[in-house]
Each structure stands twice: as structure tokens, then as C-alpha cells.
């Protein structure tokens, strides 16, 4: 059951109907029941894993105030569960490779553990909850249904956002109000998310020949550059579209989910990029990996500009992100490259301080955005393909072929996507069209619905990219 399926629409409608006819306290139970059904619809293993994580972390947190050492046990338990289920295939392949080198070829069928949906997302939420309770940021909750909903809330279960208990649980404790303004914003987010997913992400994905990633040699380098940009924009719109839909659906129940993207392709530095791209994961890594490591190194070296302080925190943080995304060799290279970007940027900033980004001349901001985007595109190649394919792609990309004809269809979709982002970036509004007159909003909605209808009739809709995590 995906967010773009008829069963999910039916689940939302049935849940909304019950949600608004029961008392406020019972609303939590309605949402919890819907979340249980949603997880069960994927598999009973997904529901069982989610239930285990909920119960284990609920009782561990209750014991933390009296037994602080339970934090280590809790974090270890969550990480071990994640590794055993999420990374099982990776370790299986490594084991089979070792057997092959030892001369053992026929190992028979090898079972594959299918990681439960959303595991990588709600495990991070559980860890942040335990750490926050241990540090006194919030008391452990004794409301088991609310805590179960915090981890398993069905709009965010598949791909986040990675919520924090400190912001999510208080929303469950107070009365939720869905007035006309909240309803309008929620429906607008759903429409915007559908546009990003169906019109931009899926259309670009289908335009890119698969041979680009497997045999890029015959393609001219300008087209490879265009398709690399199209792949990144497709991934961005796919995940941003999912987040918009999830936030919109959640808003119908009066629960605000965290934003995950803020026009990241216009970032003027790599630090800014990671505050705008997959925001909930970036903030989690910052708070629970980067900052603790930086503080520990600072206590040891006492100098912020010490070599260890400049290199180790960004490298470890980005490698942790790579492991979270899958942990293969190519992903580790992707993480290392982005760690180098962040470290070098920080070193340069210490040696040549500049004005804050918003106070730089406009041409300087544009140039910085182009440089960051270009280097990001080069660095993301290992994210998209294995290392041998990455090297082949980069060799073909820098072959300096003469500029040939570009695919105008790709350019049209790319321009439309960048114009939408520029509109949000320029107005500093997530939903700038809500400031239009009602008649203009209605005309825009009719146009978008027509485009969505035409695109879906072409049967181009695919699963969300980040569902695999």
C-alpha cells in the first residue's frame, strides 16, 4: 500500500471519517489503528518489527532516569536490529564472495531478509527519543498509544520525515484543530506533492535511457551532463513530493510533520545544502553524530581549527549518512566525497572569512550556487551506480565531445521544476500560490489536475525512491 494507491486513499477516507466523529482522546486510537493496519498491509513482519521497536524503546525510556546505562543498551539494540534487517543482504554478499575466493561455489539457495518498510526512519526516531530522555530534554512518556503513534504514524512510516518526540508528542497531548486555513494548506501540499512526483520525478525518470548508467561511452558528454542533472532533479522531486503528500495527509488530522526540503538546488554552500536537503536526516546527523563528535574532539584538542576538528566530524557524519543509505562501496565513496566538500569548505572559510551568504552580491550568490550544484552532481555519481559504472560514466562525461542536440523534452521538465523552486525560493514561501486571488487559485488547480490526469493516463507512476530505505 503506497501513498499513490487506491487502498491508501480508502484508508485515509475511512480514518478521517472515524477521526472526526470520536472524542479527542479516542482520535489517537483511531490513528494508531490505521497505522497498525497500514504496516500490516505491507507484511506481518513489518508490523511485528514495528511493535518490537515501540515496546522496547518505551520501556527502556521509562527506566532511563534511574538507570542511565540503559541508553547504551537501547542505542545498541536499535542499531543491531537495523543492521541485522537492513544490511543483511550486504553481509550475505560479502560472505558469499569470501566463500567463492576459498573455492566454495555451490552454496545453494540463500535466504534474503526483506527489511521492514520504514525501519531506517523510525529507528532513528527511537534513538533520538532515548538520547533526549537521557539528557533531560523531555520526560519519558507513559502514554503507550501516543508513543506507538510517534514511531508508526502511517503518513510518515514509509519514508519519514524523521520526527522528534519533543515536537510530535506535544501535538498528540493537545486538542487538534483543522480549520479552513489548515485544510487549504494540507490539500495544497498534497497537490504540490503529486505534481513533483508524477509530473516531474516520474517523467524525468522515464526520459533517461538506462544505458546511460551501464554503457555511457557512446553518448555525447553534454547529454550525459543533462541526464545526470535530470537524475538528481528526479530524485529530489520524488522525495520532496512524498514529503509534501505525507505532510498534507497528516495536516488533515491536525498533526504537523517536519519539512524535509527547502529549495536545496539553490544552495550557495555545501553546509547550506545539507540544511536544505533531507532536512530531518541532516538535523539528526548534526545533533547526534556531528556535534557530539565535535565537542569530544574540542575537549581533547581545545582548538576549533585543529586538523582533527576540521576533518573528522564532517567525514564521519557523511560516512554515517552513506551507511544509512545502504553502506555499499559506492555509497561510502559518495559519503567520503561529500565529507571532503564540507571539510574543505570549512577550512577555506577559516582562512578567508566572507560576508554571510545573504549579504553577498547577487552575482556571487549565483556563481556559488552553480559551483555547489556542479560539484554535487559530480559527487552524486557513486550514489547512482556502482564504482565501475561511476568511473566509466565520469570518463565519458569528461571526454569533451562537441556539443550536440539536447533532448528538449528533458529541458522543458527541468526548466519547469527549477521555476517552481525559484518561485518558492524567491518568495520564501512553501505554498506561494495560496496568496493569489481565489479565482487564480482555482484556475491553477484545474490546470494541475488536468496535467496530472494526462500524465497518469500514460501509466508513468512509479514507487517512491526512498521506500527502499
C-alpha positions in Angstrom: 0.0 0.0 0.0 1.7 3.2 -1.2 0.7 6.8 -0.9 -0.4 6.8 -4.5 -2.6 3.8 -4.3 -6.4 3.5 -4.1 -6.1 1.4 -0.9 -4.2 4.2 0.7 -6.9 6.7 -0.4 -9.6 4.4 1.1 -7.6 4.1 4.3 -7.3 7.9 4.6 -11.0 8.5 3.9 -12.1 5.8 6.4 -9.7 7.2 9.1 -10.9 10.7 8.5 -14.5 9.7 8.9 -13.8 8.0 12.2 -11.4 10.6 13.4 -13.9 13.4 13.3 -16.8 11.5 15.0 -14.9 10.2 18.0 -13.8 12.2 21.1 -10.4 13.9 21.1 -8.7 11.3 23.2 -10.0 8.4 21.0 -8.6 10.1 17.9 -5.2 8.9 18.9 -6.5 5.3 19.0 -8.1 5.8 15.5 -4.8 7.0 14.1 -2.9 4.1 15.8 -5.4 1.6 14.4 -4.9 3.0 10.9 -1.1 2.9 11.4 -1.3 -0.8 12.5 -3.3 -1.7 9.5 -1.0 0.2 7.2 2.1 -1.7 8.5 0.2 -5.0 8.4 -0.8 -4.3 4.8 2.9 -4.5 3.8 3.6 -7.7 5.8 3.1 -9.1 9.3 6.9 -9.0 9.7 6.8 -5.2 9.2 4.1 -4.9 11.9 5.9 -7.2 14.3 9.2 -5.3 13.9 7.5 -2.0 14.5 5.7 -3.4 17.6 9.0 -4.7 19.0 10.8 -1.3 18.5 7.8 0.5 20.1 7.7 -1.7 23.1 11.4 -2.0 23.6 12.1 1.8 23.4 9.0 2.6 25.5 10.2 0.5 28.5 13.8 1.4 28.1 13.0 5.1 28.3 10.9 4.6 31.4 14.0 3.1 33.1 16.5 5.7 31.9 16.0 8.3 34.7 17.1 5.6 37.3 19.4 3.6 35.1 21.3 5.9 32.7 23.4 3.0 31.3 20.2 1.8 29.6 20.9 4.4 27.0 23.8 2.4 25.6 21.8 -0.8 25.6 18.9 1.0 23.9 21.0 2.5 21.1 22.9 -0.8 20.7 19.6 -2.7 20.4 18.2 -0.3 17.8 21.4 -0.3 15.7 21.8 -4.1 15.9 18.2 -4.6 14.8 18.7 -2.2 11.9 21.9 -3.8 10.8 20.5 -7.3 11.0 17.5 -6.5 8.9 18.5 -3.6 6.7 22.1 -4.7 5.9 21.5 -8.5 5.8 21.9 -8.8 2.0 25.1 -6.7 2.1 26.7 -9.0 4.6 25.4 -12.1 2.8 27.0 -11.0 -0.5 30.3 -10.4 1.3 30.2 -13.8 2.9 29.4 -15.5 -0.4 32.3 -13.6 -2.0 34.7 -14.9 0.7 33.4 -18.5 0.1 34.0 -18.1 -3.7 37.6 -17.0 -3.1 38.0 -20.0 -0.9 36.8 -22.2 -3.7 33.3 -22.9 -2.5 31.0 -22.1 -5.4 27.7 -24.1 -4.9 26.2 -22.8 -1.7 22.6 -23.5 -2.7 19.7 -21.0 -2.3 20.5 -18.2 0.2 17.5 -16.7 2.1 17.1 -13.0 1.8 15.7 -10.9 4.7 13.3 -8.2 3.4 13.8 -5.2 5.6 10.5 -3.9 7.1 9.2 -0.8 5.5 10.3 2.4 7.2 12.8 0.7 9.5 15.6 3.1 8.8 13.4 6.1 9.6 11.6 5.1 12.8 14.8 3.5 14.3 16.4 7.0 14.1 13.4 8.5 15.8 13.6 5.9 18.5 17.3 6.6 19.1 16.7 10.4 19.3 13.9 9.8 21.8 16.2 7.7 24.1 19.0 10.3 23.9 16.6 13.2 24.6 15.2 11.4 27.6 18.6 10.7 28.9 19.7 14.3 28.5 16.6 15.6 30.2 15.2 17.3 27.1 11.8 15.7 27.7 10.5 13.2 30.3 9.7 9.6 29.2 6.1 9.3 28.1 3.8 6.8 29.9 1.2 7.1 27.1 2.0 3.9 25.1 -0.6 4.6 22.3 0.9 8.0 21.7 4.4 6.6 21.7 3.3 3.9 19.3 1.8 6.6 17.0 5.0 8.6 17.3 7.1 5.8 15.7 4.4 4.2 13.5 2.3 7.1 12.2 1.1 5.9 8.8 1.6 9.1 6.7 5.3 9.1 7.6 6.0 5.4 8.1 7.4 4.6 4.7 10.0 7.4 4.2 9.7 9.9 7.1 10.2 12.7 7.9 12.3 11.5 10.9 10.3 13.2 13.6 11.5 14.1 17.1 9.4 13.2 20.1 9.9 16.7 21.5 7.8 18.1 18.7 5.5 15.2 17.8 4.2 14.1 21.2 3.0 17.5 22.4 0.8 17.7 19.3 -0.9 14.5 20.5 -1.4 15.8 24.0 -3.3 18.9 22.9 -6.6 19.3 21.0 -6.0 19.3 17.3 -7.8 21.9 15.2 -8.3 21.7 11.5 -9.8 24.9 10.3 -10.2 26.2 6.7 -6.7 27.5 6.7 -5.1 24.2 7.8 -7.4 22.3 5.4 -6.4 24.6 2.5 -2.7 24.2 3.2 -2.9 20.5 3.6 -4.7 20.0 0.3 -2.3 22.3 -1.4 0.6 20.3 -0.1 -0.9 17.1 -1.5 -1.4 18.7 -4.9 2.1 20.1 -4.9 3.5 16.7 -3.9 1.6 14.9 -6.7 2.9 17.4 -9.2 6.5 16.9 -8.0 6.2 13.1 -8.0 4.0 12.4 -11.1 4.8 15.3 -13.4 8.5 16.0 -12.7 10.1 12.9 -11.0 8.5 10.1 -12.9 8.6 12.0 -16.3 12.3 12.6 -16.0 13.0 9.1 -14.8 11.4 7.6 -17.9 13.2 10.0 -20.2 16.7 8.8 -19.1 18.0 5.8 -21.1 19.1 3.1 -18.8 22.2 2.6 -20.9 23.4 6.0 -19.6 24.4 4.2 -16.3 25.5 0.9 -17.7 27.3 1.8 -21.0 27.8 5.6 -21.2 30.6 5.6 -23.7 28.6 6.1 -26.9 26.7 9.1 -25.5 28.0 12.7 -26.0 29.2 14.3 -22.8 26.7 17.2 -23.0 23.8 14.7 -22.9 25.4 12.8 -20.1 25.6 16.0 -18.1 22.0 16.8 -18.8 20.9 13.3 -17.8 22.9 13.5 -14.6 21.2 16.7 -13.7 17.8 15.1 -14.7 18.5 12.1 -12.4 19.3 14.4 -9.4 16.2 16.6 -10.1 14.1 13.4 -10.4 15.3 12.0 -7.1 14.7 15.4 -5.4 11.2 15.8 -6.7 10.4 12.2 -5.9 11.4 12.5 -2.2 10.1 16.1 -1.9 6.9 15.0 -3.5 6.5 12.2 -1.0 7.1 14.6 1.9 4.6 17.1 0.6 1.9 14.4 0.3 2.7 12.9 3.8 2.6 16.4 5.4 -0.6 17.2 3.6 -2.3 14.0 4.7 -1.1 14.5 8.2 -2.4 18.0 8.2 -5.9 16.7 7.6 -5.7 15.1 11.1 -4.3 18.3 12.7 -0.7 17.0 13.1 2.1 19.0 11.6 5.1 17.0 10.2 8.5 18.4 9.7 9.6 19.9 6.4 12.3 17.8 4.6 13.3 20.1 1.7 13.8 23.8 1.2 14.8 24.5 -2.4 18.2 22.8 -1.9 19.3 23.1 -5.5 19.8 26.8 -5.0 22.2 26.3 -2.1 25.3 28.6 -2.1 27.4 26.3 0.1 27.6 22.7 1.0 26.8 23.5 4.6 23.6 25.2 3.3 22.9 22.3 1.0 22.7 19.9 3.9 20.4 22.2 5.9 18.0 22.2 2.9 18.2 18.6 1.6 16.5 15.8 3.6 16.4 18.2 6.5 15.1 15.7 9.1 18.0 13.3 8.4 20.6 16.1 8.2 19.5 17.6 11.5 19.5 14.1 13.1 23.1 13.5 12.0 24.1 17.0 13.1 22.6 16.6 16.6 23.6 13.0 17.3 26.8 12.5 15.3 28.4 15.7 14.2 28.0 17.9 17.3 28.8 15.2 19.9 31.9 14.2 18.0 33.0 17.9 17.6 32.5 18.5 21.3 34.5 15.4 22.2 37.4 16.4 19.9 37.3 20.0 21.1 37.7 18.8 24.7 40.7 16.8 23.6 42.4 19.4 21.3 41.0 22.7 22.7 41.3 24.3 19.3 38.4 24.6 16.8 40.7 24.9 13.9 42.7 21.8 14.8 43.1 19.4 11.8 41.1 16.6 13.6 38.2 19.0 14.4 38.1 20.2 10.7 38.2 16.8 9.1 36.8 14.1 11.4 33.3 15.4 12.2 32.2 16.0 8.6 33.8 12.8 7.3 32.3 10.6 10.0 28.9 12.3 9.6 28.7 11.9 5.9 30.0 8.3 6.1 27.3 7.6 8.6 24.8 9.0 6.1 26.2 6.7 3.5 25.8 3.7 5.8 22.2 4.7 6.5 21.6 4.8 2.7 22.9 1.3 2.2 26.6 1.1 3.0 28.0 -0.3 -0.2 31.4 0.7 -1.6 30.0 3.2 -4.0 27.8 4.9 -1.3 30.8 5.1 1.0 32.7 6.9 -1.7 29.7 9.2 -2.1 29.8 9.9 1.6 33.6 10.5 1.7 33.4 12.9 -1.3 30.7 15.0 0.4 32.7 14.9 3.7 35.7 16.3 1.8 33.5 19.0 0.3 32.3 20.1 3.8 35.8 19.9 5.4 37.5 21.9 2.6 34.7 24.5 2.7 35.2 25.0 6.4 39.0 25.3 6.0 38.6 27.9 3.3 36.1 29.8 5.4 38.5 29.9 8.3 41.4 31.2 6.1 39.3 33.7 4.1 36.2 34.8 6.0 33.5 36.3 3.9 30.2 38.0 4.4 27.1 36.0 5.3 25.6 34.4 2.2 22.5 36.6 2.1 24.7 39.7 2.1 26.9 38.7 -0.8 26.4 40.4 -4.2 23.8 38.7 -6.3 26.3 37.6 -8.9 28.4 36.0 -6.3 25.5 34.1 -4.8 24.5 32.8 -8.3 28.1 31.7 -9.0 28.4 29.9 -5.7 25.1 28.1 -6.4 26.4 26.9 -9.8 29.6 25.7 -8.3 27.9 23.8 -5.5 25.4 22.3 -7.9 28.1 21.2 -10.3 30.3 19.6 -7.6 27.2 18.0 -6.1 26.3 16.4 -9.5 29.8 15.0 -9.8 29.8 13.7 -6.3 26.4 12.0 -6.6 27.6 9.7 -9.4 28.6 6.9 -6.9 25.1 7.3 -5.3 23.5 6.4 -8.6 25.7 3.5 -9.8 28.4 1.0 -8.7 32.0 2.2 -8.7 33.0 0.6 -12.1 30.0 2.3 -13.7 30.9 5.6 -11.9 34.4 5.6 -13.3 33.1 4.8 -16.8 30.5 7.5 -16.6 32.9 10.1 -15.4 35.4 9.2 -18.2 32.6 9.6 -20.8 31.4 12.8 -19.1 34.9 14.4 -19.5 35.5 13.2 -22.9 35.0 16.7 -24.3 32.7 15.7 -27.1 31.4 18.5 -29.2 28.0 19.9 -28.2 25.3 18.1 -29.9 21.5 18.3 -29.9 20.0 18.2 -26.4 16.7 16.5 -25.5 14.3 19.4 -25.5 11.7 17.3 -23.5 14.1 16.9 -20.7 15.0 20.6 -20.8 11.3 21.6 -20.6 10.7 19.5 -17.5 13.9 20.6 -15.9 13.0 24.3 -16.5 9.5 23.8 -15.1 11.0 22.1 -11.9 13.6 24.9 -11.4 11.0 27.6 -12.0 8.8 26.1 -9.2 11.8 26.0 -6.9 12.8 29.5 -7.9 9.3 30.7 -7.1 9.4 29.2 -3.6 13.0 30.4 -3.1 12.3 34.0 -4.3 9.1 34.4 -2.3 10.4 32.4 0.7 7.0 30.7 0.8 6.4 26.9 0.7 3.0 27.5 -1.0 3.2 30.9 -2.7 0.1 30.4 -4.8 -2.1 30.5 -1.7 -1.6 34.3 -1.7 -3.3 34.5 -5.1 -7.0 35.5 -5.5 -9.4 32.6 -5.2 -10.2 32.6 -9.0 -6.5 32.3 -9.8 -6.0 29.5 -7.3 -9.0 27.7 -8.8 -7.6 28.1 -12.4 -4.2 26.8 -11.3 -5.8 23.8 -9.5 -7.8 22.9 -12.6 -4.6 23.1 -14.8 -2.7 20.9 -12.4 -5.5 18.3 -12.1 -5.6 18.2 -15.9 -1.9 17.7 -16.2 -2.0 15.0 -13.5 -4.8 13.2 -15.3 -2.9 13.2 -18.6 0.3 12.0 -17.1 -1.3 9.3 -15.1 -3.2 8.1 -18.2 0.3 7.5 -19.7 1.0 5.0 -16.8 4.2 6.6 -15.8 3.7 6.5 -12.0 6.4 4.5 -10.1 7.1 3.7 -6.4 8.8 6.4 -4.3 12.6 6.1 -4.4 13.1 6.3 -0.7 10.6 3.5 0.1 13.5 1.1 -0.2 15.1 2.6 2.9 
